[in-house]
Amino acid sequence: MAAKEAASGSDDQQPSFEEGLAELETIVEQLEHGELPLEKSLELFEKGVKLSDTCRKQLQEAESKVEILLKKEGRIEAEPFNLNDGDPQE
């Protein structure tokens, strides 16, 4: 299977978040039907895991770029957005 992936060049260019999410949804639908042969199901599962990881990384990168604008002492200041509110759960 590694030869197929290398030949397709799928690792060279990552899909946009929206494209990756749409493709992941399609993979999930195909796997949920359960009508695929085992080898094809495993191939799709592996691709889905990679897409999920890529989308998660893209979300983390976007989150780190988001800033909250706060008004302090009459001035507007940028402060990094922290989704976990300082809770170190990761």
C-alpha positions, 0 to 999 in steps of 0.5 A: 500500500505504501507504493500506492500512496507514494505514487499518488503524491497525496502527502505532498499537498494537504487539502484545505480544512473544508476539503479534508472534512468533506472527504472525511465525511464521505469516508465515514459514510462509506465505512458505515454502510459496511459493504466494502471488502476488508482491504478497501475498508482498512485503506479508507480507515487509514486515509480517514485517520490521516485526514482527521489528524491533518484537520486537527492540526489545521484547527490548532494552527488557526486557534493559535492565530486567533486573538481576542481584542480587549478594551483596557484602560481606553485602549484596544489590546490583542490577547491570544485566544485560549479555548481551554481557559488556562485548563491544562487538559491536553 
